[in-house]
């Protein structure tokens, strides 16, 4: 018999709040995290804005020497994980845990792009003699965040990273869920982080015409489902979840934030970057997640959609939802928190999973902000939670994330019940 898996700790570093409490406030108030980019001079780029994490000082939050050995994406991972571990009460129990049964599965789509870019620039502008930082490779490789977390806390269980573009963190959460319910680990720290607001990151996505270029109105540039949406806004940050086997959590008297009920994964097998226009495999992934969770479509109260603010993707996902949920699609709430945070790429599934958990615990639906004009291709009967949060009890929340290459994932969280 499969074991039950619950969430006993959460942590977040996002463009609208540098911890879970601040993130909750940002979601409730419908804050835009967009600003003119400060991480580099973006004046010559087509897109000159992004959703950066503000007032983040890693050396004030961790050992300075260790911080300097890490890329920004790993710093986000460590800070979010530290918060989640404290929230779970694990920091006080490390000497009582079976550390061989505590693991880390972490997601990132790109990893240490900032560090790689810096080393290449310094080589090109320098003498031409390779004098790379000895930490260049460890800072760059995207599996290093999982390694750093395990080294700090002594977790000797399963340890690896997932990479599936923007579905990376959701796949990490799904894998952690599977390892625990199969009885292979008692606790797994999971989630994801990303720090791709760099010249290469912005320039590359600009070349693909994936980013919004609304430089004259950047605060409202991330506008999922709006008729005038013109691409996503690049974000950064990360989030961590402590997943734990239910009886293990009960025995130590842990606070339980939610239950992980089910998950699904599919592939579009269609196009490098474009979604299937009818959301074919997106429909399948939601059905698989509900089947895994042993729930009916009518039980889902809220879907935190992928909703990146791209012309094709937003419509395809909503078509899939209507096909799967039928008339119930008009009774539940749907929203895209990327309207506030921007798109965190490989970390998107982590911060959106935390958004679902916060929504369950505080009985509210985070809004889809920046909606001005209805898209005639979108059914107006759908409740897309435009512009303001809505109060509503939530028993079941679904988190959808999809990635370039056609990777689809859906994770379901439930209000915990004995």
Helices and strands as residue ranges (DSSP letters): E 5-13, H 20-29, E 35-36, E 49-50, H 58-61, H 64-67, H 72-88, G 90-92, G 94-96, G 99-101, E 102-107, H 113-125, H 136-140, H 144-153, E 159-162, G 165-167, H 168-181, E 187-194, H 199-207, G 215-220, E 237-245, H 246-251, E 258-267, H 280-293, G 297-299, E 302-304, H 311-325, G 326-330, E 333-335, H 338-341, G 345-347, H 348-362, E 364-365, E 390-391, E 396-403, E 407-414
